[in-house]
Amino acid sequence: MTLVIVGGTSEPELEEAVGVFIDTGFQLARWLSPFDDADGVLPLRGDGAVILKDADARGIRYVLVHVGPDDGKAGGSHDRAHHRVDVAQLRELAQQLKSRERMLITCLAFGYKRGIPEGAAWVVDVRLLDNPYWVDELRPLDGRDPRVREFVLAQPAAKDLLDNLERTLKDALPHYRERGRSQLIVAFGCTGGRHRSVAMAKEMAARLERLDGVDVEFTPRDLD
């Protein structure tokens, strides 16, 4: 389970932040202790540096979130935060930190003409690849079709990109877990979100499904 310690520059920001975590399913922690049965959120009041040092000395694992601007306190929540956010970003972060037994990785395909998806931790621009749209027999299809998939994945640049990204993600996942992340969106973008991005996102999802301890889903955002 995840214990989130929240610090803020002002009391209203701190209260609002704690409320967002509670609305997301976290339980309010009244004192500093490990949370084994549920996700907990502890507001950081008083001398934050001393409280955090106490948590470290007791071996309590936590994710530290600071809301608002720098409070100027050495060793405090802003100085040591794993995540520095404003109030508008809190709900998305709370969802990301909410515990899952296994990390969920979403390989998402999108088109730049409809905008970069919110919440994407990684955005991979695959417009460097040759576009199946300009092949008459492939234009009406999408990246789930084996013919489009073969056209995209047969390109050396596609293989290099996938191999390097897969290796980097494997190395990064343990560090995301250490920071309390239970969900990760890897977004692949092309012009329209139908051909290259779909083929690449689907292939990466298939590769990541072989990893232990993670759940993987494939989402083609812009396909009708």
N, C-alpha and C positions, 0 to 999 in steps of 0.2 A: 504494500500500500504506500501511497505518497503522502508525505507531510510537507505542506507548503507553508513557509514562513513569509509573511507579507509585511514589508515596511513601506512607509509613505512619507512624503514631505509634509503633508498636512493631515489632521485628524479626519476631515470629511473625505479625503481621497482614500485613506486607510479603511474607513467604514464602508465606503462604496465597494472597494476591492474585496473585502471580506464577504460582503453580501453577494457579489457575483460568484465567488467560489462556492458559497453555501447553496445558491440557486442551481449551480451545476452539479451538486451532489456531494460536496465536501462537508464534513462535520466540523463544527467549531471546536477548536482545541482550547482548553482553559489554562493549560500549563504545558511546559516543554517536556514531551515524552514521545517515545516511538509510537507510531500508529501502525498496528498490525492487522486490524480487522476492517478498517475503512479509510478512505482518503480524508485527511484532516487539513485544516487551515488555521494557522496561529498568527494573530496580529502582533506585530513587533512594536512594543511600546517601552518607554523608559530608555535605559542605556543599551541600545541594540548591539553594540560591539561586545559588551560583557555577556549578553544572552547568547550570542552566536559562538563566542569562545567556549561557553559552558556546553553548548550542544556539541561542539567539536570534541571537547574533552570527554564527553560521555559517549561518543561514538554514534550519536543520533544522525541518521541520514535525512537530509531535507533538501528541498528546492527553495532557493531564496529569490523572491520577486520584489522589486522596488517599483512603486507607482509614483510618477511625477518627476520633477527635476531633481538635480543633485542636492542632497541635504547638507553637504559639506562636512559630514561626520566621518572621520577616519575609522575604518574598520566596521562601518555601519552597513545598512542594507543597500544603499546605492553603491558604495565602494566595493562590496563583495557580491553583488547580485549576479545570479545566473541569468536573470531576465530583467531588463529595464523597459517598462512599458508606460503608456498613458492609459487613462480610463477607457478609452474607446477600444483598446486592444485586449482588454482583460478577458472578455468572454471567450474569444478565440483561444487565448492562452490557457484558460481554465479547462477547456475541452481537450487541449493537447496534453495537459498534465494529468488528466483523470486516468486512473489506473486501468489497465487492461492486463489480463494474464499474459498476453502476447502482444508485442508491438504490431500495429497495423500500418502497412506501407501501401499507399495508393499511388499507382502509376496512372497518371491522368494525361489524356491527349486533349489539346485545345488549339484553337485558331487565334492567331494574333489579332485578326480583324475584329474579334469579339472580346479582346482584352485578356490580360494575364489573370489566371484564377486566383482568388483570394486564398490565403493560407498556404500557398505553395512554399515549401522550404527550399526546394531546388527547382530552377527553371532551366530547361535545356532547349536551346534553339536548334532545331533540326532543319532549318531552311538552307543549310549548306549542302543538303542532298539534292540530287536530281529529282524533279517533281513528276510523279506519275500522271498528274493532271494533263500534261502535254502529250500524253500517249492516248490516242483516240479510244482504243479499246479498254483502257484502264480508267478513263475519266469518270464514267458513271459509277464506278465501284468505290469501295473505301478500303482502308488499311487492314480490315479483318479478312478480306478476300485473299486467298493464297497467291493469286497472281500479282496483286499489289504488294503483298508482303515480300514475295521473291524479288520483285523489282527494286524495292527499297533496301532490303537486307543484303542483297548481293553486292551492293556498293562498298568498296573498301573503307570509305569514310564512315559508313554506318557501323561496320564491325569494329573499327578503332574506337569510335565514340562509345559504343555499348560496352566493350571490354574495359575501357578505362573507367567509365562511370560505375560499372558493376564492382570493380576492384575498390574504387574510392568509397562507395556506399558501404561495402562490407567493413572497411576499416573505420568508417564514421559511426556505424550503428551503436557500438558499445558506448561511445561518448554521448550520444543522444540519450541512451538509457540512464547514464550517470546523472544527467541533468533532468531526469524525470519525464522525458518525452515518451508518450505511448502511441503517438500517431505521427506519420510523416507523409507528406505529399510531394512526389517527384513529378513535375509537370513537363511534358514534352510539347513544344509548340511549333506549328508550321503556319502557312498562310491561312488556310481555311479550316484546319482541324479535321480533315477527312482522310488524307492519304499517309503522308510521311509520319506525322505525329502519332497517328493511330498504330501504324505498324511498329514503330519504335517503342511506344509505351507498352504495347502488348508483348513484345519480345522481352523487354526488361522485366515485366511482371512474371513471365514464365521463368526467367533466370532466377529471380529473387525467391520464387516459391520453393526453390531447392534448399534455401537456408533454414536452419533450425531456429525455433523460437519466435518466428514472425508469421503474421497473416498478411497476405498480399491480395489486393484487388485491382482490377483494371477498369478504368472509367473513361469512355470516349465522350467528353463533355458536349461537343458540338455536332454529334451525329443525331439526325432526327429519328 
